[in-house]
Amino acid sequence: MSPLAIGNASAGQTLRLNWPDGREQRLGHVELRRRCPCSQCRALRLRGMTPQVDDRVRIIELNPQGYGLQLVFSDGHRRGIYPWQYLQQLP
């Protein structure tokens, strides 16, 4: 299930997703970068490490991919595609 609306507040550092069930979800840019689902970031987490992320990182580009959303961050990281189901599970 994809969201009905997607908003990105770079100044507020939040990604806003409005889901068909009426729920609005707000996710912080830094936390999204830390939870990147790409193979490189996932491998770090499997080794018990956390990707090092600057607290000033921002989402600078959103690219819908059908089954999810590719996020491009101000630190140059662009490898992760966040499936809609994965985004829905994030607090």
ChimeraX attribute file (.defattr): number of C-alpha atoms within 10 A of each C-alpha:
attribute: neighborCount
match mode: 1-to-1
recipient: residues
	/A:1	12
	/A:2	19
	/A:3	19
	/A:4	12
	/A:5	11
	/A:6	16
	/A:7	12
	/A:8	20
	/A:9	15
	/A:10	15
	/A:11	7
	/A:12	10
	/A:13	19
	/A:14	20
	/A:15	19
	/A:16	17
	/A:17	21
	/A:18	16
	/A:19	17
	/A:20	12
	/A:21	9
	/A:22	9
	/A:23	11
	/A:24	14
	/A:25	17
	/A:26	17
	/A:27	16
	/A:28	19
	/A:29	25
	/A:30	18
	/A:31	16
	/A:32	20
	/A:33	25
	/A:34	16
	/A:35	18
	/A:36	21
	/A:37	18
	/A:38	14
	/A:39	11
	/A:40	12
	/A:41	19
	/A:42	18
	/A:43	14
	/A:44	12
	/A:45	16
	/A:46	9
	/A:47	8
	/A:48	8
	/A:49	11
	/A:50	14
	/A:51	15
	/A:52	9
	/A:53	12
	/A:54	12
	/A:55	11
	/A:56	10
	/A:57	18
	/A:58	25
	/A:59	24
	/A:60	15
	/A:61	14
	/A:62	16
	/A:63	11
	/A:64	15
	/A:65	12
	/A:66	10
	/A:67	13
	/A:68	19
	/A:69	18
	/A:70	19
	/A:71	23
	/A:72	19
	/A:73	19
	/A:74	15
	/A:75	14
	/A:76	10
	/A:77	13
	/A:78	17
	/A:79	16
	/A:80	21
	/A:81	19
	/A:82	21
	/A:83	18
	/A:84	18
	/A:85	12
	/A:86	11
	/A:87	18
	/A:88	16
	/A:89	7
	/A:90	12
	/A:91	9
